[in-house]
Amino acid sequence: MTLNSPDSLLSLYTLASSPDHQASSQSSSDSSHALWTAELMRETGLKCIGFNGVPRTINMLNAFHSGLPKPIQSALAERKPRRNLSTRNLDATLERGRGLWSSIYRGFDEKLVAKLAQSHPDLPVHIIESEYGALFSDPPSDSSPSIPNVGRVLTSIVAVSCLRAQTGVGPQVLSHVFGLRKAFGDGTAEDESEVQGGKWLAGDEGSGWLLRVVDEIVGAIGEGKGGTFAPGFGEGKEKAKL
């Protein structure tokens, strides 16, 4: 997603949707697994809006859908939106956003809100309410196993991966590395389905491995030229930690 490479995303889907990568807890049906994988990947892609921006996410999700098998496209077309805001769910959405923010930045959450507000009073408002509440946190569902949620742990892994691939946003990468660890420290990781290897990735060895693998993927897809995000200019120390 971050590298704007639709072919790579579809290759990943082909690999992830194969029977060899089907978790034992999922349905034994190959078609169900293929649909579940497509659901998870596009739900993850949607959350990338907060890291990669809207235009790139639109392009990638459009290309992803176009490259899926027709039966999967038809099944996905039956899904209804889950993030509509209304007077009935607004308070719950805002609460989810504040809860996720506090979990990721535990110990620094209020200080960071004040720091962001210095730049613009609506900056923390938008980030916490619109990004963390309406986007990064998973909306309520009917608990159907065929509609996967990304979850707290995988959302942090996605954040680290996207930001590392961008380059130039080191403080934000570090913040989300620690945010991943805090998911296991505050118990939020225990409230969702286990992410295989998630706890290991939250440790020193796993975090280092995750960063190296992202760098290797960027190098392979970018043919040694790096990613397509500007790395930033100047040698001043970055202060923001989003």
Helices and strands as residue ranges (DSSP letters): H 6-16, G 19-21, H 30-47, H 49-52, H 54-67, H 70-76, H 90-104, H 109-119, H 123-125, I 126-136, H 151-166, H 170-185, G 188-191, H 198-201, H 204-221
